[in-house]
């Protein structure tokens, strides 16, 4: 199974179930959209989407939060660029990309238990984030099964 996540040959041949490939397309585009929101929105999405009460913070503290959200957006854009590169050129790595998304979701839930955010309301990203996580789990499973793996020749 590990050789399906970390293939010996990284090529543009996706070996998993075809639905797993098609699920990866909107997920990659959603990641691009999320990153651009953090980079381009006036508050980086901190208050308008995540409901962090920036208007109750001193101006310098609010600006620091917005700056951190923009840096988060840059990191997300770099990761989304890797997703697009994998989608266009290195499809054999799609199972690994799914594993990264699922690990990020689970890790985020664990971190949130120890370092929770104080929000002014329900975050607008909770439901979409959960949907992407569920689709990613499904995509991971689908990317690890498929007829393409049975065609592989094992090398000594």
Secondary structure, DSSP 8 states (H G I E B T S, - for coil): -HHHHS-SS--S---S-HHHHHHHHHHHHHHHHHHHHHHHSTTTTTTTTT---GGGS-HHHHHHHHHHHHHHHHHHHHHHHHHHHHHHT-GGGHHHHHHHHHHHHHHHHHHHHHS----SS--TTHHHHHHHHHHHHHHHHHHH-SHHHHT-----
